[in-house]
């Protein structure tokens, strides 16, 4: 068995005091346990600064770290500025960070050209122990002695710079027409008002993981106890107080010419400058209007207090018992929940691309990551906001033609696998999220993903649909003349398209579209067509002992080959198998891991992989050999898939191993980038003891990390409760011995979404050893096969063992789809014909 290491926790996390709470009260302020700095180092890439829930304005110090995708990296790197637009937890290139401010105590020789303007030359350090972050707030002290802190409203940041009192400072604050990635295109403008110092302007930039470009606008006003002395513009390294407007259309060797504006204040002994940065994607006038309406009086404390109250209200639905719980676990839990609401961002009213009364959300970064736990978590925790996101996705399809799989900075992001908005919509639909959502339009949108191939399927929809419909898999080296995209990932796309079609079938069932439902449910079995029953796998030259893995196939039906360990965490070639390194037929994961990716029909997969005992051994091998990497989202569900083989205790063992060893509340406490809150939701739902299988009304039960977990449904107002009997704060007795649901004995190892909306109570008795609870066939979570009748279908799948499709035809060429016994068409076995 694998157990969590409390010793590891005590050794690695500074704040570890156990919270004593004799009354077991759940009435406390959760914000004390939210630390935005969790994941701000070691590649977590989180946004650590000041934000509102789903807010557009995100203020933080930007650094020159290699891991500055979220702006600030708490790793000793240097500050390059303070900016107001950011994403959180992303991989790839740094995102946003537009129009940074940078303050100076004074310029050398009291000359504006005595200050340094280029970003790489002006960067400076900060005092590590001065860094403070909390919901709606961020602050630190620069090496120059300037104390900077910041808070936000929805479209506006408010920075407060307090300058040291010695040396008679005459502070200068510049604004640079740049971003984190230095992606500005040739055009950019800025003007500064000679009397007030107000700066307005815009520039065009490139997204970090997509195509196209975007134009943000700004409006900066200053308030200080010292009057404006002078102002002007700078170009590259030179500044002038005579020129008040700059239009940049030139470049040097293809790179945009650096430039911006500055404002300088009269010398005084104690100077504080407030800089209010209004933001818009419509116009500078709109940016000024946003700032004036949201923070009219430059009141830092009132703005901060309002932000705190918004976060407190958002975090209200969930409370856990603190009794005998290490406080670091509470910080881990609530900080994870917090990060699920940093991205995506509510840009409603700020979308210049089309006119609509519907909400518009941006920074879906990417749905391939967030469909797995972040957005399903919001169906429980914040369904009203999730409904607005769903409406935004549908409205995007209405105006741009396709549901996005990834979207940022008003641009189309790249598709990583399937059309995963299908799963997001189906998950919300099956769980009854309906607030003002046009579900007819939603169904039409997901169905279009399945039926029509876009010209540019690297940005939206699915590629290879001709092969999908005729061959019923995506071939390696496919012949696709309809659209274009990265012609790889044939295995992962086949498996993901299967899952996507299942999700569409779920919606079709709800609409009573029986023909559609049967069609897409049949399509959802196409994953079988890439399973090669005699395929072996070797690890460092040794046979792993397992036979039967997915493999790529050509157009003519013959098999190609990919080592099942390629792209795994132990792949010695070092390939990441991302879109930037795209030579593989799986995406960011190996065949070894993708062999478990049939979330909708585990009852069919388990026997195909040798039956429950062999399935468990395969999962153990995946985790014990380090093949999977818990810092990437495909690993998430594999932690819990023991449930489908009747071994829920092993799921509990795994999750109590990964948390807190790989997830802990420190700046370096995430095993990979947070991916807009995906890691945060994994932590939150795992610690609650209820993990989702998305697109289905299924939550897999494991032992929670708290004696009591209470979740009040914002939809119904009813409170669901998970209560532990024999709670063990050392996490040794973590195995469920028995359970009751609403006072009645309960043996199933899962609950459905009604648990939350109807406010049920689940009581779990824990013990030191694995028990028989949740192990019987009737206790297992539902699958597509079991819904149709598990016994017959399972026997038919078992009959596939040893049947290699190449051997059936003799030469491996299929001629046409009707001449070959594809699994989904008419595979004949001892039980008859498989439909």
N, C-alpha and C positions, 0 to 999 in steps of 0.2 A: 504494500500500500504506500501511497505518497501522501505525506502530511505537510501542512504548512509549518514553517520554521519560525516560531516566535522569537527564538534566539537571534535569528537573522534580523528580524524586525527591530529588536531592542538594540542591536549593534549598529544598525544603519540609519536610524531615524532619530534626530535629536529630541523631539518632543514625544515622549512615550508614556506620560503619566496616565494611569488608569483612572477613569471617571467613576467616582462613587456616587450612586444615585439611588439611595435606599428605597425611595418611594416609586422608583422606576417612572418618574414623570417624563412625559413627552413634550412638556411645555417649556421650550427653551429657544433661544435665538440661534438658528443654524448658521448664521453668517460668521459666527466665531470659528466655524470649522471649514470655511471656504478660503483656500489659498490659491490665487491665480498664478502664482509662481510655479506650481507643480507642472513639470514638463517643459519648463523654459530653458533647459539645458539638455545636453546629450541627445540632440536630435528630436526632442518632443515637439519642437516648433510651435508651441502654443502661443496664443496672444496673451500676454501677461498684464496688459494695461487696463485702462478704464473703459468700460462699455456698459450699455444697457442691455437687457435681454433682447437678442436679435438686432441690436442697434447698428446703425450705419456709421456713426462717429466712434472711432476706436483710437484713443490717445495713448501713446507710449513713447519711450525713448527707443530710437533705432540704433542698432549696433552694427559693426562690420564683421560679425561672426559668420562662419560658414553655415551656421544654423539659424540665420536671422529671418526665416520665412515668415514668422509672426512679428517681426520688428525687433523686439528685445530678446537677446539671449543672455541668460545669467551665467556667463562662462568667462568673465574677465575681459571680454572684448571691449572695444572702444565705442563711445557714442558718436554718431555722425549727425544726429538731429533728433527732433521731436515731431512726429507726424500724426495724422488723424484718421487715416484710412488703412485698415489692415484686415487680413484673414487670419484664421487660427488653425494650427496643426497641419498645415499642408506640406506635401513633399514638393519636389521639383524646384523651380526657381522661386526666389522670394517674391511675395505678392504685395502689390500696392505700396504703401509707405510714401505716398505722394506729398509733395510740397512741405518738406520738413523745415521747421524753425530751428535756429541755432543761436544761442545767446553768448555774448562776450561781456566780461566785466568792463572792459574798455579796450580801445585799440592802441597799439604801440604809437608813441609820440603824439597821442591824441589826434591821429589822422585816420580817416575811414580806410585809407589804403594800408594802415598798419594792422588791420584785422585780416585774417586768412579766410578766403571764401570757398575754394574748391573742397569738395567733401573729403577726399582722401587726405588732404593736408590739414584740415581743421579738426579732425577727429580727436577725441580726448577721452581720458579714463573717467571712472566714477568710483565712489567709495562703496565697496560691496556691502558693508554693514548698514548703509543708509537706505538700501532698497526696501521699499514698502509697497505692498500691493494688497488690495481688498476689493470686493465688488464695487465698481464705480469709482475706483481711486488707484493712482499709481504715483510714486514719488521716489526721488533719489537726490543725492548731492554729487555734483560733478567735481572733478579734480580741481577745477578752477575756483571752487568754493560756492558756486551758484547752486542754491537749493531749488529744485524744480519739482512741482507736483501738478497733478492734472485730474480733472473729472469731466463728465460729458452729459449732454442731453442726447436726443436721438440723432440729430443731424449736425451737432455742434460740439466742439471740444473747447474746454476752458483750461488754459495753461497758466500757472502761477510761477513766476521766476523771482526769487528773492536773492538779491545780489549782496556780496560781502560788504561790510561797512568801511573797511580800510582802503587806503589808496585812492580815496575820492573817485569812486567809479563814475564813468559816463557810459552806461550800458548801451550795447548795440545788439539788436536782434535781426537776423537775416531770415529770409524765406527763399529756398532754393527750388527751382523748377525741375525737380528730379524725382525719382522714386527709388525703392530698394534695389531694383534690378538694373537701374540706369537704362531703362527701356524707352525713355522719351523719344518721340519722333521729332523731326526737324521743327515742327511748329510749336510755339509756346508764347504766351503773352503774360505780362504783369504790369500793373500801374500802381503807383503809390500817391496818395493825396498829400500835398505839401504841408498842409496845416494839421491834419489829424493823424497822418501816418497810415490810414486805411489802405490795405493792399487787396487788389482784386486781380483775377486772371484765370487762366486755364492752360492745359497742355494735353497733347495726345500721347497715350502710352500703350504698351502691349500687355496682354494678359500673361499670366505665368504658366498656364497649362491649357492653352486653347488657341483659337485662331481669331483674327480680327484685331480691333483696337478700340479704345474707349477714351472719352474726354471727361475728366472731372474738373469742377470749378471750385474756386475758393473765395472767401471774403474774410479778411483778418482785420480786427479792430483791437486797439490797445488802450488800456487804462492804467495809469500809474500815478504815484505820488510825486513824480517828477515830470516836468513838461517835456514835450517833444523838442529836441534840439535841432535835428535835421533828418533828412531821409534821402533816398535815391535808389539807384539800381547798380548792380554789378554785373560784369561779363567776365567769365573765367576768373582771373585773379585780381581784377582792377575794378574800383568802385568810383562813383561820382555822385555828388549831392546836387548837381545841376540838372541831370536827366531824371525824369520821373516815370518814364514808360519804356518798356522793352518788348520788342517783338523779335523773337528768335526764329529764324528760318535757315540758318547756316549750320554747317557741321564741319568737323575736323576729322579727316580720314574716315568719314562715315559715321562718326559719333557726334551726337548733338552738342553744340557749344554750351558749356555751363553758364548759368545766369540766374538772376533773381533780383530781389529788392531787399532793402534794409531800412530800419528806423533806429535813430539814436536819441538818447534821453540826456537831459542836463545832469551834470554831476551833482551828487548829493550824498549824505552820509548813510542813509538807510532807504534803499530803493526796492520796491516791489512792483513788478510789471505783470499785469494780467493780459494775456493774449487770447482773444476769442476767435476761434476759427470756424466759420460757417462753411458748410459743404453742400454741394449739389452736383447732379449729373445733367441738370437742365441749363443753368446759366449762373453767372456770377451774381446777377440780381436776385435769383432764387436763393443762392447761398447766403447773401446778406439778409434776406427776409427770414430765412431759417434761423440765423443767429439772433436777430433782433427779437423774434417772437419767442424763442426758446430760452434764451439767457439775456433778458433785456437790461439787467442792472449789473452784470458782471459779478453776481453774488456767488462766490465759490462755495461757501458753506451750504447755502440753500440748494444749489445745483447738486452738490454731493449728497445731501440728505435725501433729495428726491430720488436720486439713483439708488441709494441704499434701500429706500422703501420699496422701490420697484423690484429689486432683487429679493427682498424679504418676502414680498407677496408671491413672487414666482416660485420660491422654494417652499411655500407653505404646505403643499399637498402631502409631503413625505416627512415622516418622523420615525426615528429608530430609537430604541432604548439605549441609554448610555451606561447602564448598570454593568460594572466590572469590565467595561470595554476600554481598551487602550485608545487614548485620544487621537493617536495617529490614524487609527482605522476610521474614526469619525471624519477626520480631515480628508482621508483618501476617498471616502464615500461621497461626502457633500461637494468636494471639489470636482469629482467626476460628474456629478449632476449639474453643477454650475457650467462646466464646459460644453454640455449638450445644448446650451442656449446662447453661446457666443456666435456660432454660425449655425445655419444660414442667416443672412441679414435681410431685414425688412427694408426694401427700397421703394415701398409703395409711394407713389407720387413723384418719384425720381427716375422714372424709366422714360428716356427720350425716344425709344425705338417704336413704340406704338401707343395709341390712345386707348385707355381701358379704365373701367371703374373697378376692375378686379385687383386684388392685392398683387404685388410683385415682390418676390424674394430672389435674392442673388446669393452667390457663394454657396451653391450646392457643390461641395468640393470633396469627393464626388459621390454620386449615389451608389456607385460600386462599393464604396466603403460604408456609407451611412445607412443603407437599407438593412444592414445586418443587425444593428441594435439601437443606433441613435434615434432614428425616426420611429421605430416600434416603441421605444421608450416614451416618446412624446405622445403616442396614442393613449398612454396611461396618465402621464404626468402633466401634459399641456395640450390637450386635444384641440382647444380653440386655435392655438397658434399653428398646430399641425394642419388643421382644416384650411387655414389661410395659405399655407405652403402648397397644399394639394391644389387649391384654386389657382395659385400662381403657376404651377406646373401645367395645368390644363390650359390656362390662358396663354402660356408660352407656346404650347402646341397649336392653339387656335390661330396665333398670329405668325408663327415661324414655321409651322407645318409639322413639327416633330416634338415629342417630349424630350427634354434634355436628359442626358446621362451625367453630365457634368456642366456646371455653368459658373462663371466668375467674371466680375468686372464688366457686366453687360455683354459678355462674349460667350460663344459656344466653346465648351471644353471638350476634351477628347473622350471618346468612348473607350472604356477599358475592357469591357467584356460584352455582356448582353445589354438589352434595353431595360435597365434596372429600375427606371421609373415605373415600369409595369408592376414590379413587386411592391414598390412604395404605395402606389394607388390601391393595389389589391389588399395590402395589409390594412390600410385605413378603411377600405370598403367592408372587408370581412369583420372589422371590429366596430362597425356602426358609426364611424365618423361621418357626419352628414351636414354640418353647419354650412348652409348656403353653397354647398358643392353641387355642381351640375354633373351628376354621375353619368348621365347619358353621354355627355361630351367626353367624360373620362373614359368610358368604355370604348367609344369610337377612337380615342387617342391610342389606347393600348392595342386595340385591334389593328390599327394602321401599322404599328411597329411590327406586328407579326405578318402582315400581308404585303406591305409595300417597301421596297428598298430605296432609300434616298440616294441621291447622286454622290453625296459625301458622307458615307457612313462612318468615317473616322470621327465625325462630330456628332452624329445623331443616328438613332434607329439601328438597324441590323444590316450587315452585309451578307452576301452569299445566299440570298433567299431562294434563288433558283435551285441551287443544290439542296438547300434545306427541304424544299417541297418535293423534289424528285428523288434525291438519294436519302434524305432524312438524316443527314449529318452534314457538318461543314468539313469539306475535304482539305487536306494539306495541299498547297499549290492549287487552290481552287481556280476555276475559270469563271471570272466574274466581270462581265462587260457592262453591267448596268450601272454600278457605282464604283467608288474607289475608297480604299482604306488600307490599313496595315494588314497584308495578306499572311498573317500568322495566327497563333492562338486557336487553331482549329479544334483542339480538344476542349479548352476552356470555354470557347464560344458555343460549341455543341452542348455542353453541360449547362451552361447558363441560359441558352435559348430554350432548352427543355424546361428549366425552372421558370423562365419568363412565361412560357406558354401555359404552364400549370397555373400561374397567377392569373392569367387572362381567363382560363377556364373557371377559376373560382368566382370571378366577377360574373361570367356568363351564367353560372348556376344561380347567382343572386338575381339576375335579370330574367330568369326562366327561359334563357336561350339554350334549350337543350341540345340542339344540333351543334351550336358553337362550343358548348361545354364539352361535349363528347369529342369533337375534333381537337380542341386544344389539350384536353387530357390525354388523348392518343398521342398527339405530338410531344407531350411532356415525357413520353417514354423513349424518345429517339436517342437518349443518352446510351441506351443499350447497344446501339449500333457501332460504338467505338470500343466496346469491351472485348478484349482478346483473352480468352480463357486460359490459353497455354503460355501467356507471357510471364516471364520470371523477372526478378529484380536482384541486382547484386550491390552490395555495400562494401566498398574497399576490397573488391575481389571475392567477397564471400556471398554465397547465395543467402538471401534473407529468409528463405524457407516459405515464401508466399508465392502463389501462382494465380494469375489472372489480374490484369491491369488494363486501364484504358490505353489505347494507342492511336496515333493518327492513321488515317486511311486516304488513299488517293481517289481521284474521280472514278477510276475503273473498279474500285472496290478492294484492290490489293492493299496490303498493310505497309505503312511506313514504320519508322522506329524512332522513339525518343526514350532515352534512359529514364526510367521512372524517378530517379533522383535529380535529374536536371532541374535547375531553378530552385532546388530545396535549400534549406539552411546549411546543409553539409555538402553542397555541390562545390567540389574543389576547383572548378573552373572560375568561380567568382562571378558568374553571370547573375544579373538581377532579374532578367527576363521582363523588364518593363518596356514601355513603348519606346524608350530611348535605346534599349538593347533588346531588339525584338526578334531574335533568331529562333525562338522556341514556340512550341504549340500549346503552351500553357502561359498564363499571365500572372506574374509575381507569385508563383506557386508551382509546385511540382505535381507530376502525375500521382506521386505517393499521397499528396494531400488532396488533390482533386478527386481521387478515387472515392472519397467520402462525400463529395458534393452532389448529392441527390436529396436535398432537404425535404422534397415533397413526397418521396416514395422510399423511405428508409426500409419499409417492410419488403420491398423488392430487392433493395441493395444488399441487405444483411445476408440473405441466403446466397446471393450471387458471389459474395466474398467468402463463402465457405460456411455460413451459419453463424449463430450468435457467439459461440466460443472462439471461432477463428476470427470473427469480426473484432471482438474485444482484443485479441492478440495483435491484430493489425493496428488498432488504435494505440495500444500500448507501445508498439514498435515506433509508430509515428512520433509519439511524445518522448519516449525514453531515449531514442537515438538522436533526438534534436533535429529531426527532419523538418518539423514544423517550427514556425517562429511566431511566438505569441504577440510580437510587435507588429504583425500584419493581419488584416481582418479575416482572410480565409481561415485562420487558425481558430477563430472564436467558437464556431459551432462544434468543431471537433472535440472541444473540451467536454461537451455535454452529450455527444452522440452515443455514449455508453447506455443512455436511457433506452435507446431503440433495440438494444440487445439484452435488455432486462438486467442491467448492472448500474442502476442510478448511483449506487454508493461510489463507484469509480469516478463518476462525474464530479461528485462532491470532493473526492480526494484531489482530483486534478485542479479544480478551481481554488481549493485551499492551498495548493502548492504555488500556483501562479500568482495568487494574491496572498501575502504582500511581497513575495520575492521579486517579482518583475514589475509590480505596480505599487509604488509607495509614495507618500506625500512629500517629495523633495523635488528640487529643480531638475534633478536627473532621474526622476522616479517613473518615467515611462519607457517601455522597451522599444518604442518606435514613435513616429510622428502621430499626433493625436487625430489627424484626419477629421478636422471640424467636429470633434467631440465623439468620434467613434470609440476611441479608447476609454473616454470618460463614461460612456453609456455601458461599455462592457464591464467596467468596474462596478458601476451602480447596480446594474441588474444582477450581476453575479453575487454581489454582497447582500442583495435582497433575497437571494435564493430562488429567483424566478427568471429564467432566461428564455427569450423568445425564439421561436422558429418562424421567421418572417413570412408574411403572406398567408399565414394560417393562424387560427385562434388557438395557439398552443404555447404554453409556458412550461418549461422543464423545471421540476422542483429539485433543488439541492438545499443543503443545510445553510441557512443564512448566517451572517457574521454577528448578528445581534439577537438578543433575547426576544425583542418585539419589533416588528416592522409594520407601520401603519401608512396606508396610502388612501387619501381621500380623493374620490373621483370628481374632478371639476365638472363632469357632465351630469352626474346624478346626485352629487353631494354625499354619497354613501362611502363609508370607510371600510376598506378591505384590511384584514389583519393577518399577519403571519406570526405565530407565537411559538416559542421554543420551550419545551419542558426538558429539564436536566441540561440547561445551558452550561457549557464549559468554556470559561474565558481563556483556557490554554489551547483550545481547539484541538484537543485530543479525541474527545467524544463528539464526533461530527457526523455519525452515520444514523440515518433515519431508521428507527425501529418500528414505528407505527405512526399513524396520522388520523386525524379526524377533520372533516369539513362540515362546518356548521353543526358540530356536535355529533356527527355520524361517522362511523369508521370509514376511512378512505384509503384505498390501496393503490390508486392510479398514481403514476409518477409524473403527472402533469395536471395542469388546470387550464381552463379556457378563459377568454377575456371577460366573461361574465363574473369571474371572481372579483374583478376590480369594479365593474359598473354596478354590480348588485351588492357589493360590500360584504363579501363572505369572510369567514374566519377559518384559517387553516392552522391547526395545532400539530406540531411535529415533536415526537418523543425521540430524543437522541441517545446514542450509546457509543461504546468504544469500537464495536465490531460491525462489519457488514451483516445485514439481516436479509430476510426474504421480502421485505417491503418493496413493492413496485417492480417485482421481478417476473410476475406471471405474464403470459401472453396478453391476457385481457387488461393488464395494467399499463401496457405500452402506449405511447402517443399514437394518434391516428396517422395513417399514410393513405395515399391515393389507392394503393392496392387493397388495403384492409377495408377501405370504404366500399370497394366493389365486392369484397368477399375474400378474406385473406387466405383461407386454406387452399383453395384451388389455384389461385394466382401464385402463391408462394411455391407450391409444388412445381408449377410449370417453369418458374424461373430457375429452380434447382436443377431441372432437367437440362438447362443450358450448359451446365458444367461439362467441360471437355468438348463442346461442340464449337469448333473453329469454323467461321464462315468461309474462310479460304478453302478448307478441306471439303466443304459441301459441294463446291462447284468443280473441284479438280484443278482448275487453272487460275482461279481467283478473279476472273473477269465476269462481269455481271450482264453485259449486253444492255438490258433495260431493267427497270426497277421491278417489273413483274416476273422476271425470270429467276429471281433470287429470293430465297426464303428469309427476307428481313424480319427481324423480331417483331416489329410493330405491324407487319402486314399479315403473314400467315405462317408463322413458325409452327410446324407440326411436331408434337411430342406425344408422350404416352397418355397425356390427359386430353388430347384433342388439339384444336386449333386456338392459338393465342390471338385474341382480337387486336 
